[in-house]
Amino acid sequence: MGSKSSKVVDDSRSVSNAPPPYSTTSESTPAVSASTLQTCILDIVSAPDLTPFSVAPIVDACSTTFSAAEFSDFLQTLNIEGHTALYWAIVNDRREAFIALLKFTPELSSVCSSDLRLACMITNDQALFAQLNLGNTNRCPPDDVQVQSGDGLSENQFVAHFQIRKFQKRIRITRDVSVEFVAGGRIWSLKIPMKSNGKCHIGFNLSQHSFPVYPICVIVIEAHEKPGCATPSPALQFINSTPDILVPHGIKYDGGKDLVRINYCWEMSTDWVMNEFRRYPACKAGDDIKVVSVG
């Protein structure tokens, strides 16, 4: 999926490398301890002269200020210019700091997860987005998503490869399979719902906080034949040849004369899961499928 460079809304953002000091999260916290903690955390995520090897010892010292639960809550509070310390560690490219702080947040809150999703989108970091499992809203094993850019693609183009795990079981039980990923400075969602008439659809949309875009997309579901098959089955392809402006759900946007939509969706053939799916399973994973999206 990609976009026309002439119509893409500018999604650049200025990021402060030195966020201001923040207030304490609990009125019961002693003033000295809070002051020490906020100084340590602020230096860890923003100080330009902090050496990487000193990060872990400083974080360990900071963790003694509060109990484990209180320290975890402190790190996940939106108390640095409206964001968490973990957010600033990502945005300021302080990976040592992020790893050290993440050790004390064994379970991310919904607020913190949303903040980290935004950080991964701003930094265009699909690898970290997947590592933190920020796009997995169910209990299924995380899907494998690989995003490629450059290598002959234009500035606004990318190729995303998906390996959707346990697809057949998921589509039968939930009737709606979706996979989120980061590409082009946005969070996208590939969706495969099954309608009440038994027909599957496939499409994509933008997730929250992503900027509007005019996407040009080709979705390909590749066939996997048994060894020795003389005539391979053709890939299934879905193309939007006339792109309209795509916006996240719930966003009011004036597209002028252009059509504004919240998703692109194509209907697949009847009984796709029961019949055609037999020609499109992954060889080694049983009921996985592979999808390639090209911008």
BANU-112141 format. One line per 8 residues: number of its first residue (from 1); for each residue x, y, z of N, C-alpha, C. Coordinates in Angstrom, 3 decimals, m for minus. Example, Ala and Ser with C-alpha at 12.3 -4.5 7.8 and 13.67 -1.06 7.14 Angstrom:
<nodes>
1 = 13.190/m5.690/7.800/12.300/m4.500/7.800/13.200/m3.300/7.800  12.850/m2.250/7.080/13.670/m1.060/7.140/12.900/0.030/7.870
</nodes>
This chain:
<nodes>
1 = 0.843/m1.180/0.000/0.000/0.000/0.000/0.878/1.229/0.000  0.502/2.215/m0.718/1.291/3.441/m0.797/0.397/4.594/m1.123  0.949/5.665/m1.606/0.144/6.843/m1.834/0.761/7.717/m2.883  m0.070/8.553/m3.540/0.410/9.561/m4.455/1.132/10.641/m3.664  2.349/10.904/m4.041/3.110/11.893/m3.283/2.515/13.287/m3.421  1.781/13.537/m4.522/1.247/14.876/m4.741/0.072/15.197/m3.843  m0.558/14.154/m3.240/m1.752/14.409/m2.457/m1.654/13.936/m1.021  m0.536/13.396/m0.641/m0.419/12.890/0.718/m0.384/14.038/1.703
9 = m1.183/13.913/2.745/m1.181/14.935/3.780/0.113/14.846/4.553  0.759/15.953/4.828/2.045/15.965/5.526/1.876/15.416/6.929  2.622/14.340/7.222/2.500/13.739/8.546/3.760/13.947/9.369  4.579/14.938/8.994/5.782/15.210/9.774/5.403/15.865/11.082  6.160/15.545/12.115/5.890/16.097/13.433/7.199/16.549/14.058  7.178/17.669/14.704/8.363/18.106/15.419/8.362/17.465/16.788  9.515/16.967/17.199/9.623/16.270/18.470/10.685/16.941/19.299  10.337/17.279/20.505/11.297/17.899/21.406/12.258/16.851/21.930
17 = 13.535/17.160/21.869/14.538/16.240/22.385/14.768/16.396/23.870  14.188/17.444/24.436/14.367/17.658/25.870/13.041/18.044/26.495  12.177/17.064/26.763/10.875/17.363/27.346/11.025/17.976/28.725  10.085/18.827/29.111/10.199/19.529/30.385/9.979/18.601/31.561  10.461/18.988/32.759/10.208/18.181/33.958/8.720/18.024/34.192  8.351/16.930/34.815/6.936/16.659/35.025/6.645/16.527/36.514  5.378/16.610/36.844/4.955/16.548/38.224/4.869/15.116/38.695  4.787/14.898/39.974/4.693/13.556/40.522/3.319/12.976/40.260
25 = 3.247/11.644/40.320/1.979/10.978/40.029/1.158/10.729/41.279  1.732/10.885/42.439/1.003/10.616/43.670/1.337/11.663/44.720  0.306/12.236/45.306/0.523/13.262/46.318/1.151/12.683/47.585  1.055/11.366/47.764/1.596/10.742/48.956/3.092/10.451/48.837  3.656/10.610/47.612/5.058/10.332/47.400/5.910/11.425/48.050  6.924/11.100/48.826/7.775/12.109/49.428/8.403/13.001/48.376  8.499/14.302/48.675/8.970/15.272/47.693/10.387/14.956/47.225  11.292/14.583/48.134/12.671/14.302/47.758/12.733/13.111/46.810
33 = 12.027/12.048/47.131/12.025/10.862/46.284/11.466/11.172/44.907  10.403/11.933/44.854/9.802/12.293/43.571/10.753/13.149/42.752  11.418/14.077/43.389/12.360/14.949/42.686/13.530/14.142/42.120  14.028/13.212/42.917/15.125/12.366/42.453/14.691/11.506/41.284  13.506/10.931/41.396/12.996/10.057/40.353/12.803/10.802/39.038  12.167/11.969/39.107/11.890/12.673/37.867/13.159/13.190/37.211  14.168/13.525/38.001/15.440/13.951/37.443/16.118/12.796/36.726  16.114/11.622/37.350/16.719/10.439/36.741/16.032/10.067/35.433
41 = 14.702/9.985/35.465/13.957/9.574/34.270/14.114/10.596/33.152  14.088/11.875/33.506/14.235/12.921/32.496/15.590/12.824/31.814  16.639/12.597/32.585/17.971/12.445/32.003/18.054/11.210/31.117  17.441/10.135/31.568/17.521/8.872/30.827/16.905/8.991/29.441  15.774/9.698/29.321/15.078/9.756/28.035/15.431/10.969/27.198  16.235/11.922/27.748/16.469/13.145/26.974/17.871/13.712/27.049  18.644/13.424/28.084/19.956/14.056/28.241/20.884/13.662/27.093  21.473/14.636/26.383/22.297/14.309/25.218/23.643/13.681/25.576
49 = 24.123/13.900/26.803/25.457/13.422/27.156/25.427/12.176/28.036  24.287/11.516/28.142/24.184/10.314/28.961/24.747/9.121/28.196  25.717/8.443/28.772/26.323/7.292/28.096/25.414/6.076/28.215  25.291/5.282/27.149/24.371/4.136/27.150/24.625/3.138/28.274  25.913/2.873/28.596/26.188/1.837/29.595/25.793/2.260/31.008  25.536/3.556/31.210/25.148/4.025/32.542/23.646/3.998/32.759  22.879/3.701/31.708/21.420/3.774/31.789/20.852/2.752/32.768  21.217/1.484/32.599/20.649/0.422/33.431/20.905/0.644/34.924
57 = 22.131/0.999/35.362/22.351/1.261/36.790/21.507/2.413/37.324  21.308/3.453/36.495/20.494/4.594/36.936/19.041/4.172/37.104  18.526/3.410/36.138/17.142/2.946/36.224/16.959/2.048/37.437  17.915/1.162/37.668/17.832/0.282/38.837/17.794/1.097/40.132  18.584/2.160/40.190/18.588/3.024/41.378/17.257/3.750/41.524  16.706/4.206/40.385/15.409/4.891/40.421/14.303/3.960/40.899  14.405/2.697/40.553/13.337/1.751/40.892/13.200/1.540/42.393  14.245/1.874/43.151/14.173/1.699/44.598/13.365/2.800/45.277
65 = 13.024/3.835/44.509/12.271/4.956/45.075/10.858/4.555/45.459  10.224/3.745/44.609/8.853/3.297/44.843/8.807/1.778/44.901  7.654/1.258/45.207/7.431/m0.177/45.073/7.398/m0.515/43.583  7.470/m1.818/43.255/7.473/m2.241/41.858/6.219/m1.764/41.132  5.058/m1.889/41.785/3.802/m1.475/41.154/3.745/0.036/40.953  4.203/0.791/41.965/4.184/2.249/41.855/5.157/2.739/40.781  6.318/2.127/40.699/7.293/2.529/39.696/6.779/2.227/38.292  6.133/1.070/38.127/5.547/0.723/36.841/4.458/1.714/36.450
73 = 3.589/2.063/37.392/2.542/3.054/37.118/3.147/4.404/36.750  4.219/4.781/37.446/4.883/6.059/37.192/5.409/6.116/35.756  6.027/5.034/35.311/6.597/4.999/33.967/5.522/4.998/32.883  4.310/4.559/33.222/3.241/4.453/32.229/2.250/5.605/32.301  2.566/6.609/33.102/1.706/7.780/33.216/2.084/8.816/32.165  1.093/9.495/31.612/1.346/10.525/30.592/1.816/11.814/31.272  3.034/11.795/31.787/3.493/12.909/32.617/4.722/13.626/32.064  5.087/13.356/30.817/6.157/14.113/30.165/5.582/14.733/28.898
81 = 5.177/15.963/29.000/4.585/16.680/27.872/3.474/15.867/27.205  2.642/15.238/28.050/1.493/14.491/27.559/1.791/13.083/27.108  3.001/12.582/27.376/3.372/11.232/26.966/4.115/10.537/28.098  4.340/9.225/27.921/5.050/8.442/28.917/6.561/8.523/28.698  7.312/8.107/29.716/8.763/8.040/29.584/9.156/7.045/28.496  8.408/5.949/28.377/8.684/4.952/27.353/8.503/5.536/25.952  7.499/6.372/25.784/7.273/7.052/24.499/8.491/7.877/24.118  8.988/8.683/25.060/10.118/9.553/24.757/11.384/8.758/24.513
89 = 11.539/7.619/25.165/12.695/6.772/24.916/12.696/6.267/23.467  11.507/5.959/22.932/11.397/5.514/21.544/11.631/6.673/20.588  10.929/7.771/20.803/10.989/8.905/19.887/12.385/9.526/19.839  13.065/9.559/20.988/14.423/10.107/21.038/15.494/9.073/20.740  15.066/7.882/20.307/15.977/6.813/19.920/16.917/6.430/21.057  16.368/6.306/22.247/17.144/5.849/23.403/16.787/4.383/23.671  17.294/3.495/22.855/16.911/2.093/22.947/17.383/1.460/24.250  18.597/1.838/24.717/19.058/1.298/25.998/18.120/1.716/27.122
97 = 17.669/2.968/27.069/16.742/3.461/28.088/15.401/2.745/27.991  14.935/2.547/26.768/13.648/1.879/26.588/13.687/0.457/27.148  14.747/m0.272/26.832/14.871/m1.650/27.320/14.931/m1.681/28.841  15.699/m0.750/29.416/15.847/m0.713/30.873/14.527/m0.363/31.558  13.774/0.583/30.995/12.497/0.992/31.590/11.431/m0.077/31.382  11.451/m0.720/30.225/10.436/m1.725/29.914/10.519/m2.900/30.883  11.703/m3.158/31.415/11.890/m4.257/32.364/11.012/m4.081/33.597  10.679/m2.826/33.911/9.883/m2.541/35.105/8.404/m2.312/34.775
105 = 8.017/m2.611/33.543/6.604/m2.518/33.141/6.195/m3.860/32.529  6.074/m4.899/33.351/5.780/m6.241/32.822/4.438/m6.337/32.123  3.501/m5.486/32.499/2.182/m5.475/31.853/1.832/m4.039/31.493  1.720/m3.769/30.189/1.436/m2.417/29.723/m0.043/m2.084/29.900  m0.312/m0.902/30.410/m1.694/m0.434/30.522/m2.205/m0.056/29.143  m3.520/0.079/29.015/m4.101/0.470/27.732/m3.640/1.862/27.327  m3.489/2.746/28.301/m3.028/4.108/28.014/m1.598/4.087/27.496  m0.748/3.312/28.147/0.648/3.215/27.734/0.763/2.531/26.380
113 = m0.005/1.490/26.147/0.027/0.802/24.860/m0.346/1.750/23.731  m1.371/2.560/23.950/m1.781/3.535/22.944/m0.668/4.552/22.684  0.023/4.946/23.749/1.125/5.893/23.612/2.288/5.284/22.836  2.574/4.018/23.086/3.660/3.349/22.381/3.301/3.088/20.917  2.028/2.837/20.639/1.584/2.714/19.249/1.879/4.005/18.486  1.590/5.124/19.131/1.845/6.425/18.513/3.340/6.631/18.284  4.159/6.238/19.259/5.610/6.388/19.127/6.145/5.545/17.975  5.653/4.311/17.845/6.088/3.456/16.746/5.650/4.021/15.402
121 = 4.479/4.633/15.352/4.008/5.234/14.117/4.877/6.429/13.732  5.197/7.288/14.696/6.005/8.478/14.423/7.396/8.095/13.939  7.964/7.066/14.540/9.303/6.620/14.151/9.280/5.603/13.021  8.084/5.232/12.572/7.908/4.269/11.476/8.619/2.953/11.790  8.408/2.449/12.987/9.141/1.282/13.481/8.219/0.065/13.571  8.066/m0.646/12.467/7.241/m1.857/12.453/7.851/m2.955/13.301  9.177/m3.044/13.326/9.838/m4.104/14.085/9.509/m4.003/15.568  9.583/m2.797/16.133/9.264/m2.614/17.552/7.773/m2.772/17.793
129 = 6.953/m2.297/16.869/5.501/m2.451/16.954/5.133/m3.924/17.076  5.807/m4.763/16.278/5.548/m6.201/16.328/6.143/m6.828/17.580  7.337/m6.396/17.959/7.998/m6.954/19.138/7.161/m6.744/20.393  6.539/m5.568/20.506/5.708/m5.252/21.663/4.285/m5.807/21.517  3.994/m6.411/20.358/2.684/m7.012/20.103/1.566/m5.973/20.235  1.834/m4.771/19.733/0.886/m3.667/19.905/m0.290/m3.744/18.943  m0.181/m4.586/17.914/m1.284/m4.704/16.969/m2.131/m5.937/17.181  m1.863/m6.692/18.240/m2.589/m7.940/18.501/m3.645/m7.698/19.572
137 = m4.902/m7.661/19.160/m5.998/m7.388/20.092/m6.710/m8.660/20.541  m6.192/m9.819/20.153/m6.808/m11.080/20.567/m5.736/m11.960/21.193  m6.117/m13.155/21.567/m5.199/m14.061/22.246/m4.513/m15.031/21.294  m4.663/m14.807/20.010/m4.017/m15.680/19.037/m2.519/m15.382/18.991  m1.712/m16.331/18.528/m0.286/m16.059/18.340/m0.120/m14.881/17.387  0.842/m13.993/17.634/1.004/m12.826/16.769/1.315/m13.227/15.339  0.724/m12.515/14.386/0.977/m12.782/12.974/2.329/m12.201/12.574  2.907/m12.794/11.549/4.208/m12.334/11.058/3.990/m11.293/9.968
145 = 4.501/m10.079/10.180/4.368/m8.994/9.218/5.756/m8.436/8.927  6.125/m8.408/7.658/7.401/m7.850/7.228/7.115/m6.716/6.256  7.644/m5.526/6.558/7.414/m4.343/5.724/8.720/m3.953/5.044  8.659/m3.750/3.735/9.827/m3.356/2.959/9.574/m2.015/2.292  10.610/m1.187/2.237/10.549/0.085/1.525/11.903/0.313/0.872  11.989/1.333/0.004/13.225/1.545/m0.729/13.421/0.459/m1.764  14.671/0.196/m2.147/14.992/m0.875/m3.113/14.156/m0.762/m4.382  14.147/0.433/m4.960/13.416/0.640/m6.202/12.022/1.181/m6.031
153 = 11.488/1.166/m4.796/10.170/1.743/m4.548/10.285/3.242/m4.371  9.225/3.957/m4.691/9.242/5.405/m4.524/9.164/5.754/m3.041  9.301/7.035/m2.732/9.342/7.490/m1.337/8.100/7.094/m0.564  6.950/7.099/m1.222/5.687/6.840/m0.534/5.171/5.416/m0.735  6.013/4.521/m1.224/5.579/3.154/m1.465/6.193/2.197/m0.446  5.491/1.104/m0.214/6.019/0.033/0.619/5.362/m1.283/0.215  5.998/m2.373/0.601/5.459/m3.713/0.385/5.355/m4.379/1.749  4.200/m4.907/2.075/3.988/m5.584/3.359/3.631/m7.045/3.101
161 = 4.390/m7.944/3.707/4.140/m9.389/3.595/3.545/m9.879/4.909  2.462/m10.639/4.823/1.783/m11.149/6.010/1.760/m12.672/6.015  1.992/m13.241/7.166/1.726/m14.662/7.389/0.685/m14.709/8.509  m0.565/m14.953/8.138/m1.673/m14.903/9.093/m1.858/m16.288/9.704  m1.599/m16.388/10.978/m1.580/m17.686/11.647/m2.996/m18.166/12.003  m3.203/m19.474/11.839/m4.472/m20.112/12.179/m5.647/m19.365/11.562  m5.487/m18.981/10.306/m6.505/m18.158/9.659/m7.864/m18.839/9.604  m7.885/m20.090/9.149/m9.173/m20.762/8.957/m9.938/m20.897/10.271
169 = m9.235/m21.264/11.333/m9.897/m21.383/12.636/m10.407/m20.031/13.113  m9.598/m18.995/12.931/m9.997/m17.660/13.391/m11.190/m17.118/12.621  m11.206/m17.320/11.303/m12.312/m16.779/10.512/m13.604/m17.531/10.802  m13.519/m18.807/11.131/m14.719/m19.574/11.462/m15.278/m19.176/12.818  m14.390/m18.898/13.791/m14.845/m18.594/15.151/m15.241/m17.139/15.307  m14.354/m16.230/14.876/m14.602/m14.797/15.103/m15.271/m14.108/13.923  m15.178/m14.717/12.729/m15.742/m14.176/11.496/m15.142/m12.815/11.142  m13.992/m12.513/11.704/m13.344/m11.228/11.398/m11.868/m11.323/11.797
177 = m10.984/m11.368/10.822/m9.544/m11.433/11.080/m8.912/m10.113/10.650  m8.121/m9.511/11.520/m7.463/m8.252/11.185/m6.027/m8.274/11.674  m5.161/m7.586/10.939/m3.742/m7.506/11.263/m3.301/m6.059/11.118  m2.749/m5.484/12.180/m2.251/m4.107/12.137/m0.742/m4.098/11.908  m0.279/m3.057/11.243/1.146/m2.909/10.999/1.475/m1.440/10.756  2.762/m1.103/10.906/3.245/0.260/10.711/3.984/0.351/9.388  3.630/1.331/8.567/4.318/1.564/7.295/4.014/2.976/6.826  4.993/3.619/6.246/4.777/4.954/5.705/4.367/5.980/6.747
185 = 4.796/5.790/7.996/4.439/6.744/9.042/2.994/6.686/9.471  2.336/5.556/9.221/0.944/5.361/9.596/0.749/3.957/10.149  m0.355/3.750/10.855/m0.740/2.408/11.278/m1.900/1.960/10.399  m1.696/0.854/9.707/m2.694/0.301/8.803/m3.289/m0.961/9.415  m4.464/m1.329/8.947/m5.095/m2.570/9.388/m5.595/m3.329/8.168  m5.054/m4.532/7.963/m5.563/m5.436/6.933/m6.703/m6.220/7.553  m7.865/m6.239/6.903/m9.048/m6.861/7.496/m9.648/m7.891/6.544  m10.051/m9.027/7.103/m10.742/m10.076/6.348/m11.966/m10.503/7.156
193 = m13.110/m9.859/6.949/m14.341/m10.254/7.650/m15.156/m11.246/6.821  m15.982/m12.030/7.509/m16.939/m12.910/6.840/m18.342/m12.370/7.116  m19.072/m12.087/6.056/m20.409/m11.519/6.189/m21.427/m12.618/6.528  m22.638/m12.188/6.819/m23.688/m13.125/7.225/m24.060/m14.110/6.127  m23.787/m13.757/4.856/m24.094/m14.666/3.749/m22.977/m15.672/3.495  m21.947/m15.671/4.348/m20.854/m16.617/4.212/m19.729/m16.160/3.311  m19.876/m14.994/2.687/m18.827/m14.490/1.798/m17.770/m13.729/2.586  m16.514/m13.977/2.229/m15.403/m13.245/2.840/m15.108/m11.987/2.036
201 = m14.705/m10.956/2.740/m14.235/m9.729/2.125/m12.796/m9.507/2.558  m12.069/m8.702/1.811/m10.714/m8.339/2.206/m10.510/m6.853/1.921  m9.823/m6.180/2.820/m9.626/m4.743/2.633/m8.671/m4.188/3.665  m8.625/m2.887/3.765/m7.721/m2.249/4.710/m8.275/m0.891/5.123  m7.788/m0.405/6.250/m8.163/0.912/6.732/m7.007/1.480/7.549  m7.130/2.747/7.935/m6.146/3.407/8.786/m6.593/3.319/10.235  m5.637/3.133/11.139/m5.937/3.113/12.558/m5.848/4.516/13.136  m6.270/4.646/14.382/m6.334/5.932/15.060/m4.990/6.654/15.019
209 = m5.035/7.967/14.873/m3.892/8.886/14.851/m3.170/8.941/13.509  m3.494/8.039/12.583/m2.846/8.079/11.275/m3.397/9.230/10.452  m2.522/9.855/9.660/m2.939/10.976/8.841/m3.628/10.492/7.567  m4.595/11.262/7.045/m5.283/10.874/5.811/m4.305/10.667/4.662  m4.704/9.846/3.697/m3.823/9.514/2.576/m4.660/9.060/1.393  m4.120/9.244/0.182/m4.725/8.707/m1.026/m3.981/7.418/m1.380  m4.459/6.249/m0.982/m3.693/5.014/m1.203/m3.928/4.397/m2.579  m2.873/3.855/m3.145/m2.960/3.009/m4.338/m2.475/1.635/m3.906
217 = m3.344/0.651/m3.949/m3.032/m0.634/m3.315/m3.314/m1.814/m4.226  m2.438/m2.823/m4.129/m2.673/m4.129/m4.737/m2.527/m5.160/m3.624  m3.565/m5.925/m3.366/m3.503/m7.009/m2.377/m3.475/m8.332/m3.123  m2.498/m9.149/m2.797/m2.315/m10.430/m3.475/m2.324/m11.555/m2.441  m3.168/m12.553/m2.667/m3.146/m13.778/m1.856/m2.523/m14.860/m2.719  m1.358/m15.311/m2.318/m0.606/m16.253/m3.135/m1.063/m17.688/m2.902  m1.123/m18.463/m3.984/m1.492/m19.876/m3.895/m0.266/m20.707/m3.554  m0.479/m21.757/m2.787/0.591/m22.693/m2.426/0.156/m24.091/m2.854
225 = 0.747/m24.565/m3.934/0.371/m25.874/m4.467/1.267/m26.974/m3.887  0.778/m28.210/m3.961/1.571/m29.354/m3.541/2.733/m29.547/m4.514  3.865/m30.065/m4.037/4.997/m30.327/m4.941/4.580/m31.220/m6.104  5.068/m30.868/m7.296/4.753/m31.667/m8.470/3.509/m31.227/m9.205  2.842/m30.190/m8.717/1.625/m29.695/m9.383/2.009/m29.070/m10.719  1.405/m29.546/m11.797/1.774/m29.079/m13.131/1.287/m27.670/m13.405  0.091/m27.343/m12.923/m0.499/m26.033/m13.203/m0.801/m25.324/m11.892  0.059/m24.394/m11.457/m0.180/m23.671/m10.205/m1.448/m22.818/m10.295
233 = m2.140/m22.702/m9.200/m3.323/m21.842/m9.151/m2.887/m20.387/m9.192  m3.638/m19.540/m9.872/m3.267/m18.122/m9.933/m3.492/m17.445/m8.589  m2.739/m16.396/m8.333/m2.915/m15.622/m7.108/m4.212/m14.819/m7.186  m4.820/m14.576/m6.041/m5.997/m13.715/m5.976/m5.512/m12.274/m5.828  m6.013/m11.369/m6.645/m5.572/m9.981/m6.617/m6.757/m9.050/m6.460  m6.531/m7.986/m5.688/m7.552/m6.958/m5.455/m6.858/m5.602/m5.571  m7.394/m4.729/m6.425/m6.722/m3.467/m6.740/m7.705/m2.314/m6.626  m7.263/m1.210/m6.011/m8.055/0.021/m6.069/m7.376/0.953/m7.078
241 = m7.948/1.031/m8.261/m7.337/1.784/m9.353/m7.660/3.274/m9.301  m8.713/3.646/m8.579/m9.089/5.066/m8.459/m9.110/5.443/m6.984  m7.982/5.836/m6.435/m7.909/6.089/m4.991/m8.693/7.300/m4.542  m9.421/7.128/m3.439/m10.086/8.216/m2.746/m9.300/8.488/m1.466  m9.626/9.564/m0.792/m8.888/9.880/0.421/m9.369/8.980/1.558  m8.423/8.365/2.241/m8.702/7.428/3.320/m8.383/8.082/4.653  m9.327/8.009/5.594/m9.143/8.609/6.920/m9.475/7.570/7.982  m8.913/7.712/9.202/m9.284/6.799/10.281/m10.749/6.930/10.650
249 = m11.325/5.874/11.156/m12.720/5.880/11.581/m12.940/6.926/12.674  m14.024/7.677/12.557/m14.364/8.676/13.556/m13.760/10.045/13.323  m12.967/10.188/12.265/m12.330/11.471/11.961/m13.186/12.249/10.961  m13.478/13.498/11.281/m14.196/14.358/10.348/m13.176/15.056/9.450  m13.320/14.869/8.153/m12.330/15.415/7.223/m13.045/15.937/5.987  m12.702/17.160/5.587/m13.289/17.776/4.404/m12.390/17.492/3.209  m12.813/16.580/2.366/m12.025/16.226/1.198/m12.335/17.054/m0.022  m13.154/18.103/0.157/m13.520/18.926/m0.990/m14.337/18.123/m1.982
257 = m13.890/18.077/m3.227/m14.592/17.324/m4.257/m14.239/15.839/m4.238  m13.232/15.476/m3.467/m12.808/14.078/m3.429/m13.650/13.281/m2.441  m13.846/12.023/m2.768/m14.603/11.139/m1.890/m13.751/10.758/m0.687  m14.342/10.856/0.508/m13.665/10.477/1.737/m14.244/9.152/2.214  m13.375/8.203/2.524/m13.838/6.905/2.994/m13.002/6.449/4.171  m13.543/5.472/4.940/m12.827/4.966/6.115/m12.224/3.589/5.856  m12.495/2.988/4.695/m11.871/1.709/4.362/m11.999/1.423/2.879  m11.210/0.470/2.422/m11.346/m0.133/1.101/m11.672/m1.600/1.330
265 = m12.583/m2.135/0.541/m13.012/m3.514/0.782/m13.445/m4.161/m0.528  m13.068/m5.428/m0.720/m13.444/m6.195/m1.896/m14.107/m7.495/m1.460  m15.112/m7.918/m2.217/m15.783/m9.181/m1.926/m15.069/m10.316/m2.635  m14.801/m11.393/m1.892/m14.205/m12.578/m2.490/m15.309/m13.548/m2.886  m14.941/m14.615/m3.563/m15.945/m15.516/m4.103/m16.706/m16.244/m2.994  m17.871/m16.742/m3.323/m18.704/m17.467/m2.372/m17.979/m18.703/m1.835  m18.174/m18.972/m0.550/m17.580/m20.144/0.097/m16.064/m20.193/m0.060  m15.445/m19.010/m0.022/m13.992/m18.935/m0.199/m13.247/m19.757/0.841
273 = m13.686/m19.667/2.093/m13.003/m20.406/3.144/m13.147/m21.901/2.949  m14.326/m22.357/2.534/m14.587/m23.793/2.417/m13.965/m24.390/1.159  m13.972/m23.640/0.044/m13.554/m24.207/m1.234/m12.217/m23.672/m1.715  m12.162/m22.386/m2.068/m10.944/m21.845/m2.652/m9.787/m21.869/m1.666  m10.092/m21.825/m0.382/m9.010/m21.805/0.601/m8.116/m23.040/0.493  m8.691/m24.137/0.014/m7.905/m25.373/m0.107/m6.695/m25.173/m1.028  m6.799/m24.225/m1.953/m5.688/m23.979/m2.864/m4.725/m22.924/m2.333  m5.090/m22.274/m1.210/m4.286/m21.156/m0.748/m3.798/m21.291/0.692
281 = m3.545/m22.531/1.191/m2.957/m22.648/2.526/m1.447/m22.537/2.453  m0.814/m22.141/3.568/0.645/m22.165/3.615/1.100/m23.606/3.763  2.178/m23.964/3.100/2.598/m25.368/3.043/2.916/m25.940/4.412  3.616/m25.149/5.257/4.118/m25.696/6.507/3.226/m25.383/7.696  2.392/m24.378/7.579/1.645/m23.924/8.753/0.207/m24.387/8.757  m0.176/m25.226/7.822/m1.512/m25.800/7.860/m2.571/m24.858/7.354  m3.111/m24.010/8.233/m4.204/m23.159/7.811/m3.821/m21.679/7.888  m2.540/m21.372/7.645/m2.127/m19.980/7.512/m2.301/m19.542/6.069
289 = m2.293/m18.251/5.839/m2.267/m17.744/4.471/m1.214/m16.648/4.395  m0.784/m16.353/3.210/0.191/m15.304/2.985/m0.401/m14.255/2.086  m0.288/m12.995/2.473/m0.829/m11.887/1.698/0.282/m10.905/1.419  0.348/m10.407/0.208/1.332/m9.381/m0.144/0.589/m8.131/m0.566  0.871/m7.015/0.097/0.268/m5.737/m0.260/1.346/m4.861/m0.881  1.061/m4.325/m2.036/2.036/m3.513/m2.753/1.481/m2.116/m2.961  2.273/m1.100/m2.642/1.820/0.272/m2.812/2.403/0.860/m4.065
</nodes>
